[in-house]
Amino acid sequence: MPRKTLLQELEESRIDLETRPVSFHSGGLEDPCRIEPVNIIAFFSAELPVKEADKGHKWYHQRYQIKCNLADTAFLGLDELKFQLPTQCGIVIFPFQVHYVDLAAPRSSRFYLTITFSDRGNGRDSLLPLMNQPFRIGGEDIPLLKTIVCAYQKKPGYEPEDAVCALRLFLSRKLRQAPRASEAIPFSSPFIDEIMRLVRDNPDSSLSIKDLAGLMSISESHLRLKFREQLQGISLGKFLHHLRFYRAYELVGHTDLPIQTIARKCGYGDVCAFSRSFKKDSGLAPTAFRRRVRQPAG
């Protein structure tokens, strides 16, 4: 049986072939998601029983995460908030949001599909309606999530561009389902980008809020207020602390630099103070954290 042509398919779908746009410059389709996903990673996690010292381990990083609960009702902490995620529910974790699971809970309630990605564009403001908003995974979402996982695992018939399209469509659907998804939430990316640039340009020093205010030619109080307003209540001090710890995590876990050198690169003059701060955030001393990260799987 010969394959249908595009024209035949359109005619059988009762598409109006005579309709012309009112304007060739406006009035087109709008996608609520402005994210441009890049470096998509998909994996499954079921945390094994851990030592008492490891319980309550907290993480934050510069990537987005979508956590989909595949098991029983699970506990998930985001910053100061705590969520109970039923099975077939998920949540979006934003860059630099502190997140943690209850490692003391039964393993049956700790099995997630996690999809992480970076944004090559400037789409953070479009995703803000999903911040701290758990969502239900519906039947229409399952083929999209399966496509992302299969493309990442290089299954036959699934290409990287399929995963990118599926991820954008998944996020767009969740935005349309989110409360107040149509309301614009102000976000000034140039302001945040300038702070990030100053931090990146001074990697081996601990910039204080007073230092940043001076470099940006604004008052310290105005800098704090503007930052908190634009990042939905996150304080600038907490954000800078997250940046410092993220750099420490990368250097401790993925380089052979001495801990004393890493402490200096992260703005600490005292290696003991650095070790105490690192352990407070990660639950492990730097050397123990390094051993854990490099421990072979299985």
C-alpha positions as CSV (number, residue, x, y, z in Angstrom):
1,M,0.0,0.0,0.0
2,P,1.6,3.3,-1.1
3,R,2.4,5.8,1.7
4,K,0.2,8.9,1.9
5,T,1.6,12.2,0.7
6,L,1.6,15.2,3.0
7,L,-1.2,16.8,1.0
8,Q,-3.4,13.6,1.4
9,E,-2.7,13.5,5.1
10,L,-3.7,17.2,5.5
11,E,-6.9,16.8,3.5
12,E,-8.0,13.7,5.4
13,S,-7.3,15.6,8.7
14,R,-9.8,18.2,7.5
15,I,-7.1,20.9,7.5
16,D,-8.4,24.2,5.9
17,L,-6.0,24.7,3.0
18,E,-7.4,28.1,2.2
19,T,-6.7,29.8,5.6
20,R,-4.2,32.6,5.5
21,P,-2.6,34.4,8.5
22,V,-3.9,37.8,9.4
23,S,-0.3,38.9,9.9
24,F,3.0,37.4,8.8
25,H,4.8,39.0,11.7
26,S,2.6,38.3,14.8
27,G,-0.2,36.1,16.1
28,G,1.8,32.8,15.9
29,L,2.1,30.0,18.3
30,E,3.6,30.7,21.7
31,D,5.6,28.2,23.8
32,P,5.6,29.0,27.6
33,C,9.0,27.3,28.0
34,R,12.0,29.4,27.0
35,I,14.6,26.9,28.2
36,E,17.1,25.6,25.6
37,P,18.2,22.3,27.2
38,V,21.8,21.2,26.7
39,N,23.8,18.3,28.2
40,I,20.8,16.2,29.2
41,I,21.6,13.3,31.6
42,A,19.0,10.8,32.8
43,F,19.5,8.2,35.6
44,F,17.7,6.2,38.3
45,S,18.6,6.3,41.9
46,A,17.7,4.1,44.9
47,E,19.9,5.2,47.8
48,L,21.4,2.3,49.7
49,P,21.4,2.3,53.5
50,V,24.1,4.7,54.8
51,K,26.0,5.4,57.9
52,E,24.4,7.7,60.5
53,A,26.9,10.4,59.6
54,D,25.7,10.5,56.0
55,K,22.0,11.0,56.8
56,G,20.5,14.3,55.8
57,H,23.1,14.8,53.0
58,K,22.4,18.0,51.1
59,W,23.2,19.0,47.5
60,Y,23.1,22.0,45.3
61,H,24.6,22.7,41.9
62,Q,24.4,24.8,38.7
63,R,22.0,22.5,36.8
64,Y,18.3,22.0,36.6
65,Q,16.9,18.7,37.9
66,I,13.5,17.0,37.3
67,K,12.9,14.4,40.0
68,C,10.2,11.9,39.3
69,N,9.2,9.6,42.2
70,L,8.8,6.0,41.0
71,A,8.2,4.4,44.4
72,D,6.0,4.9,47.4
73,T,5.3,8.4,48.8
74,A,8.7,10.0,49.3
75,F,10.1,12.8,51.4
76,L,12.0,15.6,49.6
77,G,13.5,18.7,51.0
78,L,14.1,21.9,49.0
79,D,15.8,24.8,50.8
80,E,13.6,25.3,53.9
81,L,10.6,23.5,52.4
82,K,9.6,19.9,52.8
83,F,7.5,17.9,50.3
84,Q,5.7,14.6,50.3
85,L,5.8,13.3,46.8
86,P,3.3,10.5,46.0
87,T,4.2,8.0,43.4
88,Q,3.9,9.2,39.8
89,C,4.7,12.8,41.0
90,G,7.7,15.0,40.4
91,I,9.2,18.4,41.0
92,V,11.7,20.7,39.3
93,I,14.8,21.6,41.3
94,F,16.4,24.9,40.2
95,P,20.1,25.7,40.1
96,F,21.5,26.4,43.6
97,Q,18.4,25.1,45.4
98,V,19.5,23.0,48.3
99,H,17.8,19.5,48.0
100,Y,18.0,16.4,50.1
101,V,16.1,13.1,50.6
102,D,15.4,11.3,53.9
103,L,18.0,8.6,53.9
104,A,16.4,7.1,57.0
105,A,13.2,6.4,55.2
106,P,12.6,2.9,53.7
107,R,14.3,2.2,50.4
108,S,10.9,1.5,48.9
109,S,10.2,5.3,49.1
110,R,13.5,6.3,47.6
111,F,13.5,5.4,43.9
112,Y,13.6,8.3,41.4
113,L,14.0,9.0,37.8
114,T,16.3,12.1,37.7
115,I,16.8,14.2,34.5
116,T,19.4,16.9,34.8
117,F,20.2,19.6,32.2
118,S,21.7,23.0,31.7
119,D,20.2,25.9,29.8
120,R,22.1,27.4,27.0
121,G,19.7,30.3,26.7
122,N,18.0,32.5,29.2
123,G,14.8,30.7,30.1
124,R,14.9,30.6,33.9
125,D,12.2,33.2,34.2
126,S,9.8,31.1,32.1
127,L,10.2,28.1,34.5
128,L,9.6,30.1,37.7
129,P,5.9,29.0,37.9
130,L,7.2,25.5,38.5
131,M,9.5,26.4,41.4
132,N,8.4,24.5,44.5
133,Q,5.3,23.2,42.7
134,P,5.0,19.3,42.7
135,F,3.2,18.0,39.6
136,R,1.4,14.8,38.6
137,I,3.0,12.6,35.9
138,G,0.1,11.8,33.6
139,G,-0.2,9.2,30.8
140,E,0.7,11.8,28.2
141,D,4.0,12.5,30.0
142,I,5.2,8.8,30.0
143,P,6.2,8.7,26.3
144,L,8.1,11.9,26.7
145,L,10.1,10.8,29.7
146,K,10.7,7.4,28.1
147,T,12.1,9.2,25.0
148,I,14.5,11.2,27.1
149,V,15.8,8.1,28.9
150,C,16.1,6.0,25.7
151,A,17.9,8.7,23.9
152,Y,20.4,9.2,26.7
153,Q,21.0,5.4,26.9
154,K,21.4,5.4,23.0
155,K,18.6,2.9,22.4
156,P,18.0,2.3,18.6
157,G,15.5,4.7,17.1
158,Y,16.1,7.5,19.7
159,E,18.3,10.4,18.8
160,P,19.6,13.3,21.0
161,E,17.3,15.8,19.3
162,D,14.4,13.6,20.3
163,A,15.3,14.0,24.0
164,V,15.7,17.8,23.6
165,C,12.2,18.1,22.0
166,A,10.6,15.7,24.5
167,L,12.1,17.7,27.5
168,R,10.9,21.0,26.2
169,L,7.4,19.6,25.5
170,F,7.3,18.0,29.0
171,L,8.2,21.3,30.6
172,S,5.8,23.2,28.5
173,R,2.9,20.9,29.5
174,K,3.8,21.3,33.2
175,L,3.9,25.1,32.8
176,R,0.4,25.1,31.3
177,Q,-0.8,22.9,34.2
178,A,0.9,24.9,36.9
179,P,-1.0,27.3,39.2
180,R,-0.8,30.8,37.8
181,A,1.3,29.6,34.9
182,S,0.1,32.5,32.7
183,E,1.3,35.1,35.2
184,A,4.7,36.7,34.4
185,I,7.1,36.6,37.3
186,P,9.8,39.4,36.9
187,F,13.3,38.2,36.6
188,S,16.2,40.4,35.5
189,S,18.9,38.1,34.2
190,P,21.5,40.8,33.5
191,F,21.6,41.7,37.2
192,I,22.2,38.0,38.2
193,D,24.6,37.5,35.3
194,E,26.7,40.4,36.5
195,I,27.0,38.9,40.0
196,M,27.9,35.5,38.5
197,R,30.5,37.2,36.3
198,L,32.1,38.9,39.2
199,V,32.3,35.7,41.2
200,R,33.8,33.8,38.2
201,D,36.4,36.6,37.7
202,N,37.5,36.3,41.3
203,P,37.7,32.5,41.8
204,D,40.5,32.5,44.4
205,S,39.0,35.2,46.7
206,S,36.0,35.3,49.0
207,L,34.0,38.2,47.7
208,S,31.8,39.7,50.4
209,I,28.5,41.3,49.8
210,K,30.2,44.7,50.6
211,D,32.8,43.9,47.9
212,L,30.1,43.1,45.3
213,A,28.1,46.2,46.1
214,G,31.3,48.3,45.6
215,L,32.1,46.6,42.3
216,M,28.5,47.1,41.1
217,S,28.3,50.7,42.3
218,I,25.2,50.3,44.4
219,S,24.6,50.2,48.2
220,E,24.9,47.0,50.1
221,S,21.3,47.2,51.3
222,H,20.0,47.8,47.8
223,L,22.0,44.9,46.4
224,R,20.6,42.5,49.1
225,L,17.0,43.7,48.5
226,K,17.1,43.5,44.7
227,F,18.7,40.0,44.8
228,R,16.1,38.6,47.2
229,E,13.3,40.1,45.1
230,Q,14.5,38.6,41.9
231,L,15.4,35.1,43.2
232,Q,12.1,34.6,45.0
233,G,13.3,35.2,48.5
234,I,16.7,33.5,48.3
235,S,19.2,35.7,50.1
236,L,22.4,36.9,48.5
237,G,24.5,35.5,51.3
238,K,23.0,32.1,50.9
239,F,23.5,32.2,47.1
240,L,27.2,33.1,47.5
241,H,27.6,30.4,50.1
242,H,26.2,27.9,47.6
243,L,28.6,29.1,44.9
244,R,31.5,28.6,47.2
245,F,30.5,25.1,48.3
246,Y,29.8,24.1,44.7
247,R,33.4,25.0,43.7
248,A,34.7,23.2,46.8
249,Y,32.7,20.1,45.9
250,E,34.1,20.1,42.4
251,L,37.7,20.6,43.5
252,V,37.6,18.0,46.3
253,G,35.7,15.4,44.3
254,H,37.3,15.7,40.9
255,T,40.9,17.0,41.4
256,D,44.0,15.8,43.3
257,L,44.7,19.2,44.8
258,P,45.6,19.2,48.5
259,I,42.8,20.2,50.7
260,Q,44.8,23.2,51.9
261,T,45.1,24.5,48.3
262,I,41.4,24.0,47.7
263,A,40.6,25.9,50.9
264,R,42.7,28.8,49.7
265,K,41.0,28.7,46.2
266,C,37.6,28.9,47.8
267,G,38.5,32.0,49.9
268,Y,39.4,30.3,53.2
269,G,42.6,31.3,54.9
270,D,42.3,28.6,57.4
271,V,42.1,24.9,56.3
272,C,40.4,23.9,59.6
273,A,37.6,26.5,59.1
274,F,37.2,25.2,55.5
275,S,37.0,21.6,56.7
276,R,34.3,22.5,59.3
277,S,32.2,24.4,56.8
278,F,32.6,21.6,54.2
279,K,31.5,19.0,56.7
280,K,28.6,21.1,57.9
281,D,27.3,21.3,54.3
282,S,28.1,17.8,53.0
283,G,28.0,15.7,56.2
284,L,31.5,14.5,55.5
285,A,35.0,15.9,56.0
286,P,36.7,16.8,52.7
287,T,39.0,13.7,52.6
288,A,36.1,11.4,53.5
289,F,34.0,13.0,50.8
290,R,36.8,12.5,48.2
291,R,37.1,8.8,49.1
292,R,33.3,8.4,48.8
293,V,33.1,10.1,45.4
294,R,35.9,8.0,44.0
295,Q,34.7,4.7,45.4
296,P,34.0,2.3,42.6
297,A,30.3,1.6,42.0
298,G,29.1,-1.8,43.3
